[in-house]
Each structure stands twice: as structure tokens, then as C-alpha cells.
Amino acid sequence: MKRKIGNVGVLNLLNTTEENLNDIEWIGNVGVVMVRKGKGDILQKINIGNIGSVIEVEEGYQLIQGGLTITQQYLEQLVEPLRAVVLGALFIEKDVHGETFLERVKDIQLQGAAMVPNEIRGTIESKIGDVQGAVIGYDKMPKMFSGSHTLSKQTLESFETVTSILGNGVIRFADDVEANDVNNHIDQLYMNGVVILRAHLEPAVRKALSSEGNPVFEIIPNGYAYIEKTLKVTRNMLKRFSHQKLYTDAPMIFTAEITRGELIENINNIHTESYIVCPEHLEDLLLERCDLLETEIISFENEYLLVEGEEIWNNETLLSLDEPISLIVDGILIFSADVTKEAIYQAISQIGNFDKIIVEDKQLLLHVKRLIEVDNGKITSDTKESEGTGNIGTLTL
């Protein structure tokens, strides 16, 4: 059975053969593909979606992922001149001597931005053979953040002088940060990735943003509490909000114990592009509180079940349910071949599909479709779908 693989950040084909690819049916979108120089035709053997860039790597090149920081000591300890492909940011420290860099670095192929001292910028650029990002010169030592990082007021105030920031990944400005904190402590922001911030900070942050970066901005409206993960709202949790406005990109699930009065008392607005699961008696109130018309609300009369990850349900699983349920699929749900239509109708009252449902018995497919009230996912009888793999940061074949 061939594999289906989701989106891949880096696809490493440096040491692969055509035989290694025989069990791959397709791969989703790929950010960077690395192949040996002169072996680019191997890409014709794979069904791949969109490709950001292809790097042909010569023999003898070192592969460095996650970025590289070069100091004078690093250069002096090299046994042989450096020949490398760097995936991520390249940072050259202030103590690096231009002459040493020329002697110890043969060639760098860079997939990312380079931050270099202005006084040796020309020397550095002469050794970067291919760069898929900006080369940025600096006079004062910048702060570097990689991955996911939160900038708080305390963090900014800890900078001894006005400082440039180089970010690669996700940077979030904490709720206690004001526009003056940005103006007083950030010289320039060089950012690749995502910037999450409150609406009142947007003008100040965009003013500091370097034209050599191109981040995605996620703007949280002022006065809204930011919720990062899927939230199950119980009666006790609801009391903590107290007339709150909520902002999230994740699902929200309200339990049946919550009364209409409690919801009115504690939540004023919800801004979400995801979905909301709630009991029927709260549906109209939540509709009134959603800022976006496209927000999906799935109401349940009795009990609901949320499927995340991958689950396989057989006929026995369905018959073991005491009463019909509302089923929310936010993962992969497989109905095995022994499932009957009688068990489906007895156990499930409605389905909200936000990911993937696989029905092994093709005769049952139509019956499952009849129960789907919100369809933002995929339903199929192709059992090969279960062999899929989710999104991958780096894949070596």
C-alpha cells in the first residue's frame, strides 16, 4: 500500500534512489527540496504539489538545519574550509575577522536571511553563493529569536539600548506591551514567519519592520482575550471570563450544564475562524456573539463526542453507545467494514466533519453522508486514505 504524505517543510533527497520512492503515492506542498547536483530528474519520479525551491547540492557539502551562528572561535576550530547548505538564518558574530572568514569558508548556500556586521558585509556576501533571503548588515548586536517566542514588556525593557530583532518562526507581543515600548526599545524588526499582536500595536510594529522581512500578521482586536488552543468551556471555567470578549483560531466546546443566563453574564463577543460546539439551548446566543458570519456552530441535543487524531469505530463501538450522539470529527475517523446502517442511525444523530471520514463499506457511504450537517472535511471509501501521514517539518527519503 502506497503512502500519502502531507505538506513537507524540507524534503531531503540527497541520498535517495528511485527504489526508495516506489511506495510514495504523493506528497503535498514542499517548501524546499534538496537533490544532488545533476540528479534533479529524480523529482519526475514523485507526485509532488507546489515546490517553493529546489537546491542542487554538490558532494562534500555539509547540511545544516535550523540556522547557523558563526563566531571567530567556530572558524578557528574548522578542520577543513566550510562548504555548507544552511536551512534557516545565518548569523555572523561581531568578533569574526574578515580575513579568517575568507580563509575558513569556501561556500555557503543559504535558505534564509543572513545577519552580518556591516564592516565585513562585503566579505561575507562574497562567500554566499546562493541566498534565498535578505543579507542584513548591523552595527549593534541584534537579538535573535527562533521558533515560537513571546516578547513581554519586561523582555523589551531588559534591552540595554535600542535593539534590532531577528526572528524566524512566530513572535507574539504580550498583552502588557504598549506602543511606546516598541518605539523605545526596537530599532528594526527583521522577521520571517508570523507576528501575533494587539491591534493598537500594529502601527508601531509595522514602522519598526524591515522591508527585508515579509511576515504574516495576526491581529488580535483590542479588548479580546487571546485563546491559543482548543477550549472546553465548562460552567466553572465560564465564570472566569466575566463579560469577556474572546479571540481564537481554535475550536471552542461548550458543555450542556451551562445555562443561558451564565453565558449572557460572562461572554460578550467571540471572534473565531474555527468552529463552536454547543448544546441547542445556547446556539442562538452564541450566534449573536460571533463577530464573523462564517463561524460554524454545531449544536447538540443530548451528548456529543469529539474525534481527534485517528480512531477506528466498528459495529460494536456504535452499539455500545447508550443514546444517539452528535459526532464532531476533527481528525480521521474510520468506520470499519462490519458497520451496519442500522448501527449508524441508532448511534449517531448528526455529524460535523472538519477533517476526514473513511467508510470502508462503500454501501454505507451514502448513509453516513446523510448525517453530515456541517461538511468542512472529506469523506471517502478509499481505505488507502488511512495510510496517510500528516504535515512534516523535514522528510528524508
C-alpha angles and dihedrals in degrees: 000000000000122000126242113204128195128223116324127204097201123013110197112202096157096117102022129117131206089256090061089060099052094094095050114097096178145334124214125230115328126205099199130008119196119201135164114268109270093016098090091118089077087080088070088066093063131065101228130169121221117340121208097200142338121222119199106206122200122221113272096037119128117226113223118184127191095032135287134251115201121201130174089255091052090055094047091053095054111114093199131019110279118256109174149154107221120200107196135017123339114214122189114198123227093247094064114115116220092224092053091049091053091050099044103037119069101173140336123200104199130201099185143026125313122217111198138166110264093230093063099027094115091051092051094048091053089063098046102089097181127013126183094190143036126300105220124194121211137189099189122046108266127215115247125208125181129185117004117345137166120216110208130184089256091052092052093045089053090067106103093210138010101295139198117228127211112196130183114183124007126348120185123191108221121237093253093061116106129196090255090057089057093045094047100044110027120070098176134350115215104190137174113179131020132342116199116193147142118272094246090059096053098090093049094045094046089050090055093043115110117232087229091071128068110193128169112244121218108192119203111203114242114262095027124118110232116229115191104185141038106293126208105201113209127178092262094048092048091060090062092063101060105184092338129164110220129209122189145144091204132084120272122210121195118199123230094244092072114102126217091246093053092052092048090049097050112030124052103168141004124201111191138141090196126072138277126219116200144150115270094252091063099043099094093046092051091047088056091051099048113102093201122064091209095061108121117227120193114193124196129203099205127353130352135199126207118211115204127168112007125321133175117210122194129187092270091055091055095045091051091067112102096213139003113289138202106241122211114192115198096153134024119313119187121195104204123228094261095062114117128209089239091059091047094053093042095051106033128054098177142349132219107197117198099155129009139331120188118196110192094195107067090201089064096051096089093049092054091048090055090062095052111105098166114037114186095135142052132278122192144154092218104118090196087075089076090065092065125120124217128235115312130202097208126007123188117193 
